[in-house]
Amino acid sequence: MEVAGVEVLDLSPAGCMLEWNGWRLKVEDRVRVSFPRLNNLSASVLWTEENRLALMFAQPLHEAVYDHLVKG
């Protein structure tokens, strides 16, 4: 399933915080996240609150990949 209209509020090598007005996820749900020019990162839901949630990536982002995403 692809979800549009997702806003990344915070990003770290370990995970991210997202905001969107879509379907609800539960803690420990597994998802796949895709950033521009970066395919399908596996992640799990750490917490949810209203229309925000935090994801932890299954594998932390490599420093160069993280820097590229932050600059882009």
N, C-alpha and C positions, 0 to 999 in steps of 0.2 A: 504494500500500500504506500502510496506517495502522498505526502501532506504538503500543501502549499501554504504560504503565509506564516511561516515559522520565523521568529526573530531570535537570533542568538544574543543573549544579554551578557553572557560571560563565557570565556573560553580559557581553558588551561590545558596543559599536556595530558592531564588525567581525565578531563571531561568537560562538560559545558552545562550552562543553564539556558533554557529555552522558554519562550512565551508564544502561545498561540491559542486561538479560540476554536479548538477542534475536539476530537474525541478524547476521552480520558484514559490515562494509563495508570497502572498500579505499581507500587514499589516492587522491585525485583523483576518486572516485565523486561523482556529483552527486545531490543529494537536495532535497526540499522540506520545509521546517519550518513548522509552524503553531503560533502561540501564541494564547492566548485573545484574541478580538477582533482578531486580526491574521492575515491569510490568507497561506498559501503563499509563504514566503520561499525563494528559490533559494539553495543553499549547496553548497559542495564540502568533502569530507573532507580535513583537513590531516594528521591523524595518528590512529592507533588504538593502543590498549594494553589488552589483556584486554577488559573490559566498558566501557571509556571511549573517547570519541573527541572530536576537536575539529573544529568546522565553521567555515568562513569564509563569511560571507554574500556573495552576488554584488554586492549594493549595501549599503553600511553603513546601519545604522538611523539615521533622523533623530533628533536629540537628544531631541525631545519624545516620540517613540515609545519610545526607550530608557528615558527617565525613567518613563514610564507602566508599562512592563513591570517595571522594578525595584521600583517602589512597589506594584505589584499582586501 
